[in-house]
């Protein structure tokens, strides 16, 4: 007896579904699942999202971010430390100032895709 599941006009046999689940088990070990969960917890904070969006266009220092977001420098520094430890932003010291930017294009892509998704 063959069981068929239908997803968006595509039919999957039980065997295909089983093989898909096996592939996902190989790709998503416990460490990756926890890391992914932590990533979404970080992205669940509106202050951190504002900081990431502010850094999407250009690098900025703590003072600029504090003025832009109407926050204290201490609050901005605290959130940036969290974002740095998650490798979502990077820092570059120049003279007495530290300039922050998005770590890579993946962060920008996640932000843009999430915005597109919630805007639908």
C-alpha positions, 0 to 999 in steps of 0.5 A, spaced: 500 500 500 503 506 497 501 512 501 501 519 497 502 526 500 501 532 496 504 538 497 503 544 492 501 540 486 507 535 487 506 528 489 511 525 494 511 517 495 512 515 502 519 512 500 520 519 497 518 523 504 522 518 508 528 519 504 527 527 504 527 526 512 533 522 512 537 527 508 535 532 513 537 528 519 544 528 516 544 536 514 541 538 521 544 535 527 543 537 534 549 543 534 546 546 527 539 546 530 541 549 536 545 554 532 539 556 528 535 556 534 539 561 537 540 565 530 532 566 530 532 568 538 537 574 536 533 576 530 527 576 534 529 583 538 527 589 535 533 593 537 538 588 534 534 588 527 534 596 527 541 596 528 542 591 523 538 595 518 542 601 520 548 598 518 545 595 511 547 601 507 554 603 511 558 602 517 557 606 523 560 607 530 557 607 536 555 614 537 552 615 530 548 609 531 546 611 538 544 618 535 540 615 529 536 610 533 535 615 539 539 610 544 544 611 549 551 609 547 551 604 552 545 600 550 548 600 543 554 597 545 551 592 549 547 590 543 553 590 538 557 586 543 551 580 542 551 581 534 558 581 534 558 574 538 553 571 533 558 574 527 552 578 525 556 584 525 564 586 525 568 591 527 574 595 525 578 600 529 580 606 526 584 611 531 580 612 537 573 609 533 570 603 532 566 602 526 561 596 525 558 593 519 554 587 517 559 581 517 557 579 510 552 579 504 548 573 508 546 577 513 543 582 508 540 577 504 536 574 511 534 581 513 531 582 506 528 576 505 525 576 512 522 583 510 519 581 503 516 575 507 512 579 512 510 584 507 506 579 503 
